[in-house]
Amino acid sequence: MRPDGSGERLLTDSWQDEAPTWAPNGRVIQFFRTAKGSGKTSIWQVDLTGSNERQLPTPVDGSDPAWGPVLP
């Protein structure tokens, strides 16, 4: 989207995607998705083109992703 609000481009088309956060390199966005009907949440990411959307594995439901250092 341009600073004036024009040129909006949607990168996902799910029912409820929230809390987008940019990767430090500016090429990937992480967000959380709520499944319609069940309310289960999971962490997802998508690249700038809207391609390569994938769910990230988490041991339980996930929400509000944040980028940080890789843990050992």
C-alpha positions, -999 to +999 in steps of 0.1 A: +000+000+000+012+035-008+015+061+020-017+078+007-036+045+011-039+036-025-026+004-041-037-019-013-028-056-020-041-084+002-016-112+009-039-137+025-076-145+021-085-164+052-114-157+075-095-141+103-058-132+101-045-108+127-014-091+143+009-089+113+046-084+120+074-078+096+106-099+096+137-079+103+148-083+066+114-068+054+106-098+032+083-119+053+052-112+074+041-134+103+006-133+117-019-155+136-049-171+121-081-181+139-099-211+125-135-205+117-158-225+139-132-239+163-115-207+175-081-224+174-052-201+166-020-208+148+011-188+136+015-184+098+039-165+075+038-153+040+063-136+017+059-101+001+044-116-031+016-134-012+032-167-021+047-193+001+021-190+028+028-217+055+018-226+090+046-226+115+047-256+139+039-247+176+033-271+205-001-255+213-023-227+198-002-196+189-010-159+186+007-125+185+039-135+168+071-114+174+105-117+158+134-123+181+167-140+184+169-177+176+169-197+208+192-227+212 
